[in-house]
Amino acid sequence: MPSTAKFEVRVTPDFKEDLLLAAEASGMSLTEFAIRNLRPCIDKVLRREREWQLQEAESLRLVEALRADSEPNEALQAAAKRYKASGLGE
């Protein structure tokens, strides 16, 4: 049998009544209703957090890759000359 953990939540009486009504309308117990409806929210938050972590890691790798080559190549030098000539940097 899988282990379980107890989870308690304090809510207002009106909120609890709404939860009970929603659970009953869905044909579930309050616990089943809460678990079924919390799972998608939890998954969404965790997925978003993982995406942020990946984006941060990728950004750090990009910065490190850019720092690794301290001498600008010909294409970068040419781009810098075009930028300076454009007057946008003033």
KEGU-608255 format. One record per residue (C-alpha): residue in one letter; x, y, z. Coordinates in nm, 3 decimals. Example, Ala and Ser with C-alpha at 12.3 -4.5 7.8 and 13.67 -1.06 7.14 Angstrom:
! residues 2
<site r="A" u="1.230" v="-0.450" w="0.780"/>
<site r="S" u="1.367" v="-0.106" w="0.714"/>
//
This chain:
! residues 90
<site r="M" u="0.000" v="0.000" w="0.000"/>
<site r="P" u="0.146" v="0.341" w="-0.093"/>
<site r="S" u="0.228" v="0.570" w="0.194"/>
<site r="T" u="0.038" v="0.894" w="0.235"/>
<site r="A" u="0.087" v="1.216" w="0.426"/>
<site r="K" u="-0.172" v="1.429" w="0.596"/>
<site r="F" u="-0.231" v="1.779" w="0.462"/>
<site r="E" u="-0.441" v="2.030" w="0.654"/>
<site r="V" u="-0.569" v="2.362" w="0.528"/>
<site r="R" u="-0.747" v="2.638" w="0.714"/>
<site r="V" u="-1.012" v="2.815" w="0.508"/>
<site r="T" u="-1.312" v="3.030" w="0.582"/>
<site r="P" u="-1.642" v="2.851" w="0.645"/>
<site r="D" u="-1.784" v="2.996" w="0.321"/>
<site r="F" u="-1.489" v="2.868" w="0.120"/>
<site r="K" u="-1.522" v="2.523" w="0.275"/>
<site r="E" u="-1.893" v="2.518" w="0.194"/>
<site r="D" u="-1.815" v="2.607" w="-0.168"/>
<site r="L" u="-1.553" v="2.331" w="-0.180"/>
<site r="L" u="-1.799" v="2.080" w="-0.043"/>
<site r="L" u="-2.066" v="2.186" w="-0.293"/>
<site r="A" u="-1.821" v="2.166" w="-0.584"/>
<site r="A" u="-1.697" v="1.825" w="-0.470"/>
<site r="E" u="-2.052" v="1.696" w="-0.434"/>
<site r="A" u="-2.149" v="1.834" w="-0.776"/>
<site r="S" u="-1.847" v="1.650" w="-0.921"/>
<site r="G" u="-1.941" v="1.326" w="-0.745"/>
<site r="M" u="-1.623" v="1.325" w="-0.537"/>
<site r="S" u="-1.523" v="1.350" w="-0.177"/>
<site r="L" u="-1.366" v="1.674" w="-0.061"/>
<site r="T" u="-1.023" v="1.506" w="-0.056"/>
<site r="E" u="-1.063" v="1.361" w="-0.407"/>
<site r="F" u="-1.182" v="1.697" w="-0.538"/>
<site r="A" u="-0.892" v="1.887" w="-0.381"/>
<site r="I" u="-0.630" v="1.641" w="-0.506"/>
<site r="R" u="-0.771" v="1.623" w="-0.858"/>
<site r="N" u="-0.794" v="1.999" w="-0.890"/>
<site r="L" u="-0.465" v="2.085" w="-0.722"/>
<site r="R" u="-0.257" v="1.846" w="-0.935"/>
<site r="P" u="-0.285" v="2.050" w="-1.260"/>
<site r="C" u="-0.198" v="2.371" w="-1.073"/>
<site r="I" u="0.104" v="2.209" w="-0.912"/>
<site r="D" u="0.221" v="2.067" w="-1.244"/>
<site r="K" u="0.186" v="2.407" w="-1.414"/>
<site r="V" u="0.388" v="2.589" w="-1.147"/>
<site r="L" u="0.662" v="2.324" w="-1.142"/>
<site r="R" u="0.682" v="2.316" w="-1.522"/>
<site r="R" u="0.714" v="2.696" w="-1.533"/>
<site r="E" u="0.984" v="2.686" w="-1.265"/>
<site r="R" u="1.180" v="2.421" w="-1.457"/>
<site r="E" u="1.154" v="2.631" w="-1.774"/>
<site r="W" u="1.292" v="2.934" w="-1.588"/>
<site r="Q" u="1.578" v="2.725" w="-1.452"/>
<site r="L" u="1.659" v="2.599" w="-1.802"/>
<site r="Q" u="1.646" v="2.949" w="-1.945"/>
<site r="E" u="1.878" v="3.075" w="-1.672"/>
<site r="A" u="2.123" v="2.790" w="-1.732"/>
<site r="E" u="2.116" v="2.851" w="-2.107"/>
<site r="S" u="2.173" v="3.223" w="-2.055"/>
<site r="L" u="2.472" v="3.156" w="-1.832"/>
<site r="R" u="2.616" v="2.917" w="-2.093"/>
<site r="L" u="2.572" v="3.184" w="-2.360"/>
<site r="V" u="2.749" v="3.446" w="-2.149"/>
<site r="E" u="3.034" v="3.207" w="-2.080"/>
<site r="A" u="3.062" v="3.120" w="-2.449"/>
<site r="L" u="3.076" v="3.487" w="-2.541"/>
<site r="R" u="3.340" v="3.556" w="-2.277"/>
<site r="A" u="3.555" v="3.263" w="-2.385"/>
<site r="D" u="3.662" v="3.435" w="-2.708"/>
<site r="S" u="3.803" v="3.768" w="-2.590"/>
<site r="E" u="3.920" v="3.883" w="-2.935"/>
<site r="P" u="3.643" v="4.003" w="-3.168"/>
<site r="N" u="3.640" v="3.832" w="-3.506"/>
<site r="E" u="3.622" v="4.016" w="-3.840"/>
<site r="A" u="3.243" v="3.999" w="-3.859"/>
<site r="L" u="3.207" v="4.155" w="-3.514"/>
<site r="Q" u="3.459" v="4.427" w="-3.596"/>
<site r="A" u="3.274" v="4.508" w="-3.920"/>
<site r="A" u="2.942" v="4.521" w="-3.734"/>
<site r="A" u="3.092" v="4.759" w="-3.476"/>
<site r="K" u="3.218" v="4.988" w="-3.755"/>
<site r="R" u="2.872" v="4.991" w="-3.920"/>
<site r="Y" u="2.709" v="5.069" w="-3.585"/>
<site r="K" u="2.947" v="5.357" w="-3.516"/>
<site r="A" u="2.900" v="5.493" w="-3.868"/>
<site r="S" u="2.520" v="5.478" w="-3.832"/>
<site r="G" u="2.523" v="5.735" w="-3.553"/>
<site r="L" u="2.295" v="5.518" w="-3.334"/>
<site r="G" u="2.555" v="5.492" w="-3.059"/>
<site r="E" u="2.557" v="5.867" w="-2.985"/>
//
